Amino acid sequence: MFKRRGREGLANRADLPHIKGMTRTLLSFGHGYSARALSALLMGDDWHVIGTTRGADKAQTLRNEGVQPMIWPGDDMRPALETATHLLISAGPGEGGDPVLAALRDDIARIAPRLEWAGYLSTTGVYGDHQGDWVDEATPLTPSTRRGHLRKTAEAAWQAIPGLPLHIFRLAGIYGPGRGPFAKVRAGTARRIIKPNQVFSRTHVEDIAQVLAASIRQPKPGAIYNVCDDDPAPPQDVIGYAAKLLDLPLPQAEPFDEAKMSAMARSFYAESKRVSNDKIKNDLGVTLRYPSYRDGLRAMAADS
């Protein structure tokens, strides 16, 4: 799914700081969708990427992408930590807290001062419900879901490690190749749930990758960035546009109050907000490849 790119890739890779011939090592915990997009962008510029996964089948997929896989939990991560110059945390917290810190906090605290950069992938869910109003990185964290509370606690736990050059990235709803509304629209299972004043922000995975790469180019320990596009929109609009691109019937509208949904699905409608992305533009100089879901879906439809 994620292929190595040449120097015409998503970001100006020639600007990534390094001494020619000196390999930098990115250790990525929970090397999933977003992390794989970043590693595809970094490959070939004196980067060595180590990514953790839970199963041998996924390990082979990472190996095919040029990533050194490690099975974790399971493998001893201390040798990898000793070689890491950059650290990326994508693994989500559970009821027991952040799984990486639960297992390796002391080891990470020991190497923290010599790391060049550390990134934690969080979520805009930490802001809670703002009834469609705008939020930015200075907005107080008032999550209304259990998932949001766990992320807020995990952010604080990572921030508490002395000397760690930490950058927090609060990601909006992620879509991109292999992840988006097309499969459900094609299968006839997509639903247009209508809830008044309900809006979500979104981000294409390639824009996540270029934001992370821009931060690696110009690290600012302690920085927090919202990662999203310019166009927060009602979820039914996204489904409708996907159906239009595929030339398929528009799924029938269902009022939220009458729709039969799982507790998990319903919880996604508990919060409505518009997320500002000014900081990634002003501080990191990022120009989004996909400033609207329309741009992203058109590109995905063209590639499908």
C-alpha positions in Angstrom: 0.0 0.0 0.0 2.7 2.5 1.0 5.6 2.6 -1.6 8.9 4.3 -1.3 9.0 7.6 -3.1 11.7 9.4 -5.0 12.8 12.9 -4.3 9.7 14.3 -5.9 7.7 12.8 -2.9 5.3 14.5 -0.5 7.8 16.7 1.3 11.2 18.2 0.3 13.1 15.3 1.5 16.4 16.9 0.7 15.7 19.3 3.5 15.6 16.6 6.1 18.6 17.3 8.4 21.4 14.8 8.2 25.1 14.4 7.6 25.6 12.6 4.3 26.3 9.0 4.9 25.2 9.1 8.6 22.2 6.9 9.2 19.4 8.1 11.4 17.2 5.5 13.1 13.4 6.0 13.6 12.0 3.6 16.2 8.3 3.4 15.6 6.0 1.8 18.2 2.8 0.6 16.7 4.0 0.9 13.1 0.6 1.1 11.5 -1.2 3.2 8.9 0.2 6.7 9.6 3.7 5.5 10.6 4.0 3.4 7.4 3.2 6.5 5.4 6.0 8.4 7.1 8.5 5.6 6.7 7.7 5.4 2.9 8.5 9.1 2.8 11.8 8.8 4.7 13.2 5.8 3.0 16.3 6.3 0.9 17.6 9.4 2.7 20.0 7.7 5.1 17.1 6.5 7.3 16.8 3.2 9.0 13.3 2.5 10.3 12.4 -0.1 13.0 8.7 -0.7 13.4 6.9 -2.8 15.9 4.0 -5.0 15.1 2.1 -7.8 17.0 2.2 -10.6 14.4 4.6 -12.3 12.0 2.3 -11.8 9.0 2.4 -8.0 9.5 6.2 -8.2 10.1 6.7 -9.6 6.6 4.6 -6.7 5.2 6.9 -4.2 7.0 10.0 -6.1 5.8 8.8 -5.8 2.2 8.5 -2.1 2.7 12.1 -1.8 3.8 11.3 -1.5 7.5 13.0 -3.7 10.1 10.2 -5.3 12.0 10.1 -6.3 15.6 7.4 -8.2 17.4 6.2 -6.3 20.4 5.2 -7.1 23.0 7.7 -9.9 22.8 11.1 -8.8 21.5 13.6 -7.1 23.7 13.3 -3.4 22.7 16.3 -2.1 24.6 18.9 -2.6 21.8 16.6 -0.8 19.4 16.2 2.1 21.9 19.9 2.3 22.2 20.3 2.9 18.5 17.3 5.2 18.0 17.8 8.8 17.1 14.1 9.5 16.6 11.1 7.9 18.3 7.5 7.7 17.1 4.6 6.5 19.2 1.4 5.4 17.4 0.3 2.7 19.9 -2.9 3.8 21.6 -3.5 3.7 25.3 -5.8 1.2 27.0 -7.4 1.0 30.5 -3.9 0.2 31.9 -2.5 3.4 30.4 0.0 3.9 27.6 1.4 0.4 26.8 4.9 1.7 25.7 5.4 3.6 28.9 4.0 0.8 31.0 6.8 -1.5 29.7 9.6 0.8 28.8 9.3 4.1 30.6 12.6 3.8 32.5 14.5 2.8 29.4 13.0 5.7 27.4 13.7 8.2 30.2 17.3 7.1 30.2 17.9 7.7 26.5 15.6 10.7 26.2 18.3 13.4 26.4 20.2 12.1 23.4 17.1 11.6 21.1 16.9 14.2 18.4 13.1 14.0 18.1 10.1 12.2 19.6 6.5 12.3 18.3 3.3 11.1 19.9 0.3 10.6 17.7 -2.8 11.6 19.7 -6.3 12.6 18.6 -8.4 15.7 18.4 -10.8 13.8 20.6 -8.9 15.3 23.6 -10.8 18.6 23.0 -14.2 17.1 23.6 -17.5 18.5 22.3 -17.6 22.2 21.2 -21.0 22.1 19.4 -19.5 22.8 16.1 -17.2 25.7 17.2 -13.5 26.0 16.4 -10.7 24.7 18.6 -7.0 25.1 18.4 -3.9 23.9 20.3 -4.6 26.3 23.1 -8.1 25.1 23.7 -8.5 23.4 27.2 -8.7 19.6 27.0 -12.2 18.5 28.0 -12.8 15.1 26.5 -16.3 13.7 26.8 -15.5 10.1 25.7 -13.4 7.4 27.5 -11.1 7.2 24.5 -10.5 11.0 24.7 -9.7 10.8 28.5 -7.2 8.0 27.9 -5.4 10.0 25.2 -5.3 13.1 27.5 -3.8 11.0 30.3 -1.3 9.5 27.8 -0.2 12.9 26.5 0.5 14.0 30.1 2.5 10.9 30.8 4.8 11.4 27.8 5.2 15.1 28.6 6.4 14.1 32.1 9.5 12.4 30.9 12.5 14.7 31.6 14.6 15.7 28.6 12.4 14.0 26.0 12.2 16.2 22.8 8.5 15.5 22.6 6.1 16.7 19.9 2.4 15.9 20.1 0.3 15.5 17.0 -3.5 15.6 17.5 -4.9 13.8 14.5 -8.4 14.3 13.1 -10.2 11.4 11.4 -7.8 9.6 9.2 -8.5 8.4 5.6 -6.5 7.5 2.5 -5.6 4.5 0.3 -7.4 1.5 1.7 -9.2 3.5 4.3 -12.3 5.6 3.5 -15.9 5.5 2.5 -15.6 3.9 -0.9 -15.7 0.2 0.2 -19.0 0.7 2.1 -20.5 2.8 -0.7 -19.7 0.1 -3.2 -21.1 -2.6 -0.9 -24.3 -0.7 -0.3 -23.6 -0.5 3.5 -22.7 3.2 3.8 -25.1 5.2 6.0 -25.8 8.9 5.9 -26.5 9.6 9.6 -28.0 13.1 10.0 -27.4 15.0 13.2 -27.9 18.7 13.1 -24.8 20.8 13.5 -22.6 17.7 13.5 -19.2 18.3 11.9 -15.9 16.4 11.9 -12.4 17.4 10.8 -10.4 14.9 8.7 -6.9 14.4 7.5 -5.4 12.4 4.6 -2.6 10.0 5.7 -0.2 11.6 3.2 -0.7 14.9 4.9 0.0 13.3 8.3 3.3 12.0 6.9 4.4 15.4 5.5 3.5 17.1 8.8 5.7 14.6 10.7 8.5 15.0 8.2 8.3 18.8 8.5 8.5 18.5 12.3 11.6 16.3 12.0 13.2 18.9 9.8 12.6 21.6 12.3 12.1 20.1 15.8 10.6 22.2 18.5 10.4 20.1 21.7 7.2 20.7 23.6 5.2 21.7 20.4 1.7 20.5 19.9 0.1 20.4 16.4 -3.4 19.7 15.2 -3.2 17.7 12.0 -6.4 18.1 9.8 -7.5 19.6 6.6 -9.2 23.0 5.9 -12.7 21.6 5.5 -14.5 20.3 8.5 -17.8 18.8 7.2 -20.8 16.8 8.2 -20.2 13.1 7.8 -23.2 12.6 5.4 -21.6 15.1 3.0 -18.5 12.9 2.7 -20.6 9.8 2.1 -22.6 11.6 -0.5 -19.6 12.9 -2.4 -18.1 9.4 -2.4 -21.3 8.0 -3.9 -21.2 10.7 -6.6 -17.6 9.9 -7.5 -18.5 6.3 -7.9 -21.7 7.1 -9.8 -23.7 5.1 -7.3 -27.0 5.8 -5.6 -27.0 8.2 -2.7 -27.4 6.3 0.5 -30.7 7.1 2.3 -30.6 9.7 5.0 -31.2 8.4 8.6 -32.0 10.8 11.5 -29.4 10.2 14.3 -32.1 9.9 16.9 -33.7 7.0 15.0 -30.7 5.2 13.7 -29.7 1.8 15.1 -26.0 2.0 15.9 -23.5 0.3 18.2 -22.4 2.2 21.3 -19.0 2.6 19.7 -20.4 4.1 16.5 -22.8 6.3 18.4 -19.9 7.7 20.5 -18.3 9.2 17.4 -21.3 11.5 17.2 -20.9 12.7 20.8 -18.6 15.4 19.8 -18.8 18.1 17.2 -16.1 20.6 16.5 -14.1 22.4 13.8 -10.3 22.0 14.3 -7.9 24.7 13.3 -4.8 23.7 11.4 -3.1 27.2 11.3 -0.1 26.0 13.3 1.1 23.4 10.9 1.0 26.0 8.2 2.5 28.9 10.1 5.1 27.1 12.2 6.0 24.2 9.9 5.4 25.7 6.5 3.2 22.8 5.5 1.0 23.1 2.3 -1.6 20.4 2.4 -1.8 18.0 -0.5 -5.5 17.4 0.3 -7.0 20.6 1.8 -10.5 19.1 1.5 -12.0 15.7 1.7 -13.1 16.3 -1.9 -9.5 16.5 -3.0 -8.6 13.4 -1.2 -11.5 11.3 -2.4 -11.0 12.4 -6.0 -7.4 11.3 -5.8 -8.4 7.9 -4.3 -11.1 7.4 -6.9 -8.5 8.1 -9.7 -6.2 5.5 -8.2 -8.8 2.8 -7.6 
